[in-house]
Amino acid sequence: QVQPVESGGGLVQAGGSLRLSCAASGSIFSINDMGWFRQAPGEQRVMVAAIRGEGITTYADFVKGRFTISRDNAKETSYLQMNSLKSEDTAVYYCNARHCALLSCPWGQGTQVTVSS
């Protein structure tokens, strides 16, 4: 099964920025609303941002104003620009079709984001 491939994570100090990228095949990307999700240790995976095919975006309250989701349809790639990072943003970040928040989907390995305080 096709899985997204996330990249761009790393270790950053609080207040810093990171830009995550997600390469997804056409079967995942082209007709779907895309989402970025995160899972902290001991917690469930939650959606942090989503973007519709036409570019309309939504954000979880805890990242609103700090994170920006975007997509390049020609490259079948989604991005998550993360600014003003906080220690509580530490998690493994995943991307996938938005409906994977509710439906069973194959997931990639994610990319680790660690924010030091």
C-alpha positions in Angstrom: 0.0 0.0 0.0 1.1 3.5 -0.7 2.3 5.5 2.2 3.2 9.2 2.5 6.8 10.2 3.2 7.4 12.9 5.8 10.6 14.8 6.3 12.0 18.0 7.8 11.8 17.2 11.5 14.6 17.8 14.0 15.7 19.3 17.2 14.9 23.0 17.7 14.9 25.4 20.6 11.6 26.9 21.8 10.7 29.8 19.7 12.3 28.4 16.6 10.9 27.2 13.3 10.8 24.1 11.2 9.3 23.3 7.8 8.0 19.8 7.3 7.4 18.3 3.9 5.2 15.4 2.8 5.5 13.6 -0.5 2.3 11.6 -1.2 1.4 9.7 -4.3 -1.4 10.7 -6.6 -3.7 8.1 -5.0 -3.4 9.8 -1.7 -2.9 13.4 -2.7 -4.6 14.4 -5.9 -8.3 14.1 -4.9 -8.0 14.4 -1.2 -8.0 17.0 1.4 -4.7 16.6 3.2 -3.9 16.8 6.8 -0.9 17.0 9.2 -1.2 15.0 12.4 1.0 14.6 15.4 1.4 12.0 18.1 3.2 12.7 21.3 4.4 9.9 23.6 1.6 8.2 25.4 -1.0 10.2 23.5 -3.3 9.6 20.6 -2.6 11.0 17.1 -4.4 14.2 16.5 -4.9 16.4 13.5 -3.1 19.8 13.7 -3.9 21.2 10.3 -5.8 20.4 7.1 -6.0 21.8 3.6 -8.6 21.2 0.9 -7.7 20.7 -2.7 -8.6 24.3 -3.5 -6.5 25.6 -0.6 -8.9 26.2 2.2 -7.2 25.6 5.5 -8.2 24.7 9.0 -6.1 24.5 12.2 -6.4 23.1 15.6 -6.6 25.8 18.2 -3.3 24.9 19.8 -1.4 25.7 16.6 -3.5 28.5 15.2 -1.4 31.5 14.3 1.9 29.6 14.6 1.6 26.8 11.9 0.8 27.2 8.2 -0.2 24.3 6.0 0.2 24.5 2.3 0.3 22.2 -0.7 1.8 22.0 -4.2 -0.5 20.0 -6.3 1.9 19.7 -9.2 4.5 18.1 -6.9 2.0 16.1 -4.9 3.6 17.6 -1.8 2.2 19.2 1.4 4.1 21.4 3.8 3.8 22.4 7.4 5.6 25.6 8.4 5.9 25.7 12.1 6.9 28.9 13.9 7.1 29.9 17.5 7.6 26.3 18.5 6.9 25.3 22.1 8.0 22.3 24.1 4.5 20.9 23.9 4.8 20.7 20.1 7.3 17.8 20.6 5.8 14.8 18.8 6.1 12.6 15.7 4.4 14.4 12.8 2.6 12.6 10.0 0.7 13.6 6.9 -2.1 11.8 5.2 -5.4 12.3 3.6 -7.7 14.1 5.9 -10.2 11.3 6.1 -7.6 9.1 7.7 -8.5 10.9 10.9 -11.6 8.7 10.9 -10.8 5.9 8.5 -8.2 3.2 8.5 -5.3 4.2 6.3 -1.6 3.2 5.8 0.6 5.6 7.6 4.2 6.6 6.9 7.0 6.7 9.5 6.5 10.3 10.3 9.1 12.8 11.2 10.2 13.6 14.8 10.0 17.1 16.0 11.7 17.8 19.3 11.5 21.3 20.9 13.8 22.0 23.8 12.8 24.6 26.4 
